[in-house]
Each structure stands twice: as structure tokens, then as C-alpha cells.
């Protein structure tokens, strides 16, 4: 993952950025992947370098949610036609649940996902 030191975050804003990144990392690593976490880190770095940084004001949770949402929106995370591709990363039990909910057209076989 991208280290925060690489993002050149000013020291005055670093505590705020650290908390936002901790929240975005937790969400991305649990529900998405490391690539999304890196993209979120880059966006937080960009926000931290603005003068004055908006991260120093407002709720950390709202900033984290906004960052993950913006990155997801730009990467078509909410595009329903992309659901099939995202669901293929899920374990079979969760794919079966998505199938029952009508979110995906079929449950992918285990051997297809491994190869």
C-alpha cells in the first residue's frame, strides 16, 4: 500500500489525514480491495495539501465516507451493470445470496474462480 509519507501531507494536517485514512483503509480492506484503499489514500493526500485543508474541519467519518464514495463513483462501483464482476470476488455463500436477491444472474463455480 502507498505509505502516507509518500503523499507529502503537511504536518499540521497529518493527524486529521491519519484518522481519515484509518477509516477508509478499514472500509476498503474489508469490503473492496487494496487498490481502492490506495486510491482513497491518494485522494486524502490531495485534500490534505489544499490550503487551507478541508480535512481540518468537519467530521472524520463524513470525510472518510465522502472519499470512499467519490473513488467508488469514479470507478463505476455503483454501476449495476458492474455488479456481476464485483460479485465474482465473493465467497460462494455470498454469491448464492446475491443470486437469490436477483443481483447476479448465476453463482459461479468454485473452480472457475480459482483459475
Order of alpha helices (4+ residues) and beta strands (2+ residues): alpha-alpha-alpha-alpha-alpha-alpha
